[in-house]
Amino acid sequence: MEVTFYFIHLFGVALIVLSPVLLFLLMIIILLGLFVGRIEKWRTSDAIYFAFITATTVGYGDLKPDQSISKMAAIVIALVGIVLTGIIVAVGLYSVDAALNSTR
C-alpha cells in the first residue's frame, strides 16, 4: 500500500510540475478544434468534442471535416494529442519505476 501512495504522490507532483506544458497542449487542441468548427460551421460543443475525439485518436467518425484546411488542422490535433498522451504515459512510467525502486 505504501508503494501505491508513493506512486500517486510522484505522479501528482510530476503532473503539477508539467502542468504548464500540459495546459499549453490542451489549449492548442481546443483552439484548433474551434478553428475547425468555425470553418466547418459546427457548434462550439461539437468542435471541442471533435478536437478531443481526434486528439485521443478515438475517431468515432460522426463528425469529419470537409475542407482541406480543416483536415490539416485535424492532423495537427492528432499529433498534439499523441504528444500529450505520451507525456502523461511517460510520467506514469517514471512514477511506477521510482515507486517500485523505493521499496528495494
C-alpha positions as CSV (number, residue, x, y, z in Angstrom):
1,M,0.0,0.0,0.0
2,E,2.9,2.3,0.7
3,V,4.1,1.9,-2.9
4,T,0.7,2.9,-4.2
5,F,0.6,6.1,-2.1
6,Y,4.2,6.9,-3.2
7,F,3.3,6.4,-6.8
8,I,0.2,8.6,-6.5
9,H,2.4,11.3,-4.8
10,L,5.1,11.1,-7.5
11,F,2.5,11.1,-10.3
12,G,0.7,14.1,-8.9
13,V,3.9,16.1,-8.3
14,A,5.1,15.4,-11.8
15,L,1.8,16.4,-13.3
16,I,1.9,19.7,-11.3
17,V,5.4,20.4,-12.5
18,L,4.5,19.7,-16.1
19,S,1.1,21.5,-15.8
20,P,2.2,24.5,-17.9
21,V,3.2,22.2,-20.8
22,L,0.1,20.0,-20.5
23,L,-2.2,23.1,-20.3
24,F,-0.5,24.6,-23.4
25,L,-1.0,21.4,-25.3
26,L,-4.7,21.3,-24.2
27,M,-5.1,24.9,-25.3
28,I,-3.7,24.1,-28.7
29,I,-6.1,21.2,-29.1
30,I,-9.1,23.4,-28.1
31,L,-8.1,26.3,-30.3
32,L,-7.5,24.1,-33.3
33,G,-10.8,22.4,-32.6
34,L,-12.6,25.8,-32.5
35,F,-10.8,26.8,-35.7
36,V,-12.0,23.6,-37.5
37,G,-15.5,24.1,-36.1
38,R,-15.7,27.7,-37.4
39,I,-14.6,26.6,-40.9
40,E,-17.0,23.6,-40.9
41,K,-19.8,25.7,-39.3
42,W,-20.2,23.4,-36.3
43,R,-21.5,24.3,-32.9
44,T,-18.8,25.1,-30.3
45,S,-19.6,21.9,-28.3
46,D,-19.3,19.8,-31.5
47,A,-16.0,21.5,-32.3
48,I,-14.4,20.8,-28.9
49,Y,-15.9,17.2,-28.9
50,F,-14.3,16.7,-32.4
51,A,-10.9,18.0,-31.1
52,F,-10.7,15.7,-28.1
53,I,-12.0,12.7,-30.0
54,T,-9.3,13.3,-32.6
55,A,-6.6,14.1,-30.1
56,T,-7.2,10.9,-28.2
57,T,-7.2,9.0,-31.5
58,V,-10.6,7.5,-30.8
59,G,-12.1,9.0,-34.0
60,Y,-15.7,7.9,-33.9
61,G,-16.3,9.4,-37.4
62,D,-19.6,11.1,-36.5
63,L,-18.0,14.5,-37.3
64,K,-15.5,14.8,-40.1
65,P,-14.0,17.9,-41.7
66,D,-14.8,18.5,-45.4
67,Q,-12.4,21.5,-46.1
68,S,-8.7,20.9,-46.8
69,I,-7.5,23.3,-44.2
70,S,-9.7,21.6,-41.6
71,K,-8.3,18.3,-42.5
72,M,-4.7,19.6,-42.0
73,A,-5.8,21.1,-38.6
74,A,-7.2,17.7,-37.7
75,I,-3.8,16.1,-38.4
76,V,-2.1,18.6,-36.1
77,I,-4.7,18.0,-33.4
78,A,-4.0,14.3,-33.6
79,L,-0.2,14.8,-33.4
80,V,-0.5,17.2,-30.4
81,G,-2.8,14.6,-28.8
82,I,-0.2,11.9,-29.2
83,V,2.4,14.1,-27.6
84,L,0.1,14.9,-24.7
85,T,-0.7,11.3,-24.2
86,G,3.0,10.3,-24.5
87,I,3.9,12.8,-21.8
88,I,1.3,11.5,-19.4
89,V,2.3,7.9,-20.0
90,A,6.0,8.8,-19.5
91,V,5.2,10.4,-16.2
92,G,3.2,7.4,-15.2
93,L,6.1,5.0,-16.1
94,Y,8.6,7.2,-14.3
95,S,6.4,7.2,-11.2
96,V,5.9,3.4,-11.2
97,D,9.6,2.9,-11.6
98,A,10.5,5.3,-8.9
99,A,7.9,3.9,-6.5
100,L,9.0,0.3,-7.1
101,N,12.7,1.2,-6.7
102,S,12.0,3.0,-3.4
103,T,11.0,-0.3,-1.8
104,R,14.1,-2.2,-2.8
